[in-house]
């Protein structure tokens, strides 16, 4: 059931579209899923620990630290689209 996390590639996080809960593979779900379990390897009857939504209600939001936004839009703008959310905030505060 649990898969080992590769050192070079972080696992994608998934967000519940019903309540906003984020499943982070590095942490598990604090119920029945141990840390390091990829979303694709969750038990068939697994549900959101907050609102009990099924797996089909989750959307892939990528690994931690990925730039926010759609991948196809990251090359547009003034260069800030490729920054992670934390970098965007701090670079504008520096101005």
Buried (B, 14 or more C-beta within 10 A) or exposed (E): EEEEBEEEEBBBBBBBEBEEBEBBBEBBBEEEBEEBBBBEBBEEEBBBBEEEBEBEBBEEBBBBEBBEBEEEEBEEEEEBBEBEEEEBEEEEEEE
